[in-house]
Amino acid sequence: MRPNKIKTAWEENRAAVNVFLSTPGSFTAEVMASLGWDGVTVDMQHGVNDYSDLVPMFQGMTRYDPAPMVRVSWNDPAIIMKSLDAGAYGVICPMINTADECEQFVGACRYAPRGYRSTGPIRAVFYAGSDYHDHADNTVLTFAMIETQEAVDNLDGICSVPGLNAVYIGPSDLSVSIGGGPGGDQRTSEVMERIDQTLEAAHRHGIKAGIHAMSAEYANEMVVKGFDLVTLSSDFRHMMGGANAMLAATKLTRD
């Protein structure tokens, strides 16, 4: 089976670097996949993508080696299984607040007897290899998003769910859930305390921890803390940032 580059990074004892794709299009996915990421994640939660966009975006990534990932819109077994059948090598599931919710999520990603995923990897077998069914459970990564105080309160139960590979912190929602403001790269003591709790719980239970970052500076801080995966914003944010910087640097007067 084709290897998962994020797992390879972890085996090499380094943090993996990921990016979100918020905008649909196979060409954008192809370009971003060519840049050397460990993972490239199609965002179907807050991005303007749906399943009909996911498949051609995965096809655009195929010639390159980052792990094709998806953030699904919700903890819904139907879209989780369809995304895996399309070739997703990792699923990031939002708003996992309890061990029961995590079990439902992980179960949808694993074949029996470990879970209840239905067999039928219609595209995955072409992307991954004819031995997909034999190795999928050990190759596909499961990330439960920790985004609320309820989830922080239930970390031990969530992190103990068999088959969960990692937790993934959404700093903006985590801040909002405790009465703070939205936005990435949260550094308030209240949010950082919960980020540290999540990282510690994950490692104590033998699983990995990832976090969303809006800047390389914040991502570097999180890697130093011990995070195993950092997401460097999204294609949309990179496009906006690059265009704004170039526009601001262009002088239109002749004096």
N, C-alpha and C positions, 0 to 999 in steps of 0.2 A: 504494500500500500504506500502511496505517496506520503512522504513525511510531513509532519506539522512543524513549521518553522518556529512557532512560539515554544513548543515543547523542546525543540533543539536548543533554543536560546537558554532555557532553564537547565537543560542537561549540561550546557557549557558554563553554568553558574553565572549567567548575566541576566539583566533585566531585558525583557522584550519591549519593543516599541511598536505602537499600533497607531492607526489613524482612522477616523470615521469618514465615510462618504455620505454626505447629506443630500447631494444632488444626483438625479438619475442620469444614466448615460454610460454605455459600454466604453466609449473612448476615454472619458474622464477616469473610469476605473482602470483602464489599461495603463494610462499615463501614471497614475498614482502608484499602481502596483509595480511599476518599473523602477521605483526610486530607492528600494532597499529596505522597506519596512519588514518587520517580522509578521505583522498581521495587518490586514486591511478589512475594515468592518463596514458593511452596508447598514446604514441606520434607518430602520423602518419605524422607529418610535418618533423621534423628532425631526428626522430628515423627510424630504418629500419623495420617498421611495415606497413602493409596494412590491408584492411578489412578482408582478409582471416586469418590474425594473430589475429585481434581484437576479434573475436568471441571466439576462444578457450582461449584467455587470460582472457576475462571476465568470462568464465566458470570456469577457475582456481581460480578466486577470490571469487566465489559464497558463499562458506561456511563462509567467513569472512565478517566483517562489514564495511570496508571503502567504500565510494562512488566510484563506477566504473566510471571513467571519460575518456574523449578522447580529445586530441588536434588534430583537423582535419588538413588536409594539406592546405586547402584554404577555402574561403567563398563560398562553393559550396553546394547548397541545397541538391543535390543528396547524397553526402557522409555524410552530417549532418543528414539527415533523416534516412539513413541506420544505422548509428552509434546509433542513439536513438532507433531504432527498435531492435537493438542488445542488448540493455539494458543500454546504457550510462545514468548516472544520472547527467552528466554535460558535457558541450561542451565548450572548449576553442578554439576560432576562431582567427587565426592570422591576422595581418595587417588590422585591422579595422580603417579606416582613416576618415570616414564621417558618419553623421547621417543616410544617405541613405544606406550605406553599413551595418551599424548596424541594421537597420530595416530589411534588407534582411536576415541577419543572425538570428535575433531573430524570425522573422516570420517562418523560417524553423523549429524552435524548438517548436512552439506552434500550437495547434490545433485551427481550426476556432471556434469562430470568432476572437480570439486573433492573429492568424497567419494563415499559409497555409500548415502546416505539414499534410501530407497524413496519413490516419489511416491504421495501419497494423503492430502493435508492435509484430512481430513474435516471438522473444525471450524475449523481455522486459516483457511481461505479465507473463511468467513463473518465471522470476527472481523477479519481483516486486509485483505481485499479480493480481488476476482477476479484481480488480477495477482500474487497471492501467489507463485506459482512463479517468476516473473521476478525477484523482489526478495528472496526469503527468505534467500538466502545472504549478502546484504549487510545484512540487518536483524536476523537472529537472532544473538545474542551467545553466545560460548563462553567459559566460565570454568573453568580447570583448578585444582583445589584443591591447594595446597602445604601439606602437613601432616606431613611426615617429614623426617628428615635425608637420606634417600635422594633425596627430591625436591629439596632444596636443593643437593645434590651434582650434580644433573642439570639445574639451572636453564637453562643455556645451550641444551641440547638441547630441553627442553620449550618454552622461549620462542621457539625458532626454528621450531616446527611451523607450516606455512602454514595459515591459517584460524583460528588461535587468537587470540581478541580480548583475553583477560586471564587473569591468574592471580588466585587468591583464597586468602588465607591463613586457615587455621583455627588460631588461636593455641593453643587447648587441646591439640589433638592434636600440634601442633608441639612444645609443651613436653614432653608425655609421651614423644615419640619420642626426646628427648635426655636422658631420665632425670628430668625435672622433674615437677611436679604438674599435674593438670588444672585447668581454670578459664579464664574469659575475661579480657580486659584484661591480658594478660601484660606485665610490665615488667622481668623479670629481664634482666641483661645478656646471658646466653646466648641467650635467645629474641629479644631486640631485635636482636642481631647478625644473626640469621637473617632476621628481618623486613626489616631494612635491605638485606641481600643480595638478597632476593627483589624488593623494590621497585626496586632499582638494575638488576637483570638485566632485569626487565620493560621498564623505560623504555629501557634500552640497545638492546633488540630491537624497540622501537617498538610495544609493546603496553601495555595498561592493567594496573593493579593494584588489587585490592579486598581488604578485610579485615573480619572479623567483630568487632563491638564490643558490649560489654554496657552501656556507659554513653555519654552524650553527651560527657562529658569525654574519654574515650579516643578516641572517634570524632573529636573536634576535634583531638586531638594527631596522629592519623593523617592527617587532611586537611592539617595544617600540614607534615607530613613529605613529603607529595606524593601520597598515595593518591588514586586516581580514583573509588573507590566505597567507601562505608562502610555496613555493615549495622547498624542500631540494634536489636539483640536480636530478640525475637520477640513475637507476640501473647500467648503464654503467660506470658512474663516480664513484659510490661507489665501484664497482668491481675493477676498475683501481686503485683507491686510496688505498683500502685495500691491494691489491696485491703488489703495489709499496712499501707500508710501511713495509709489512712483508719481502719482498725481501731485502729492504735496511737494515733491522734489523738483517738479518741472516748472521752470520759470518762463512766464509768458510775456514779460515786459522786456524791452531791449535796452534799458538804461542800467 
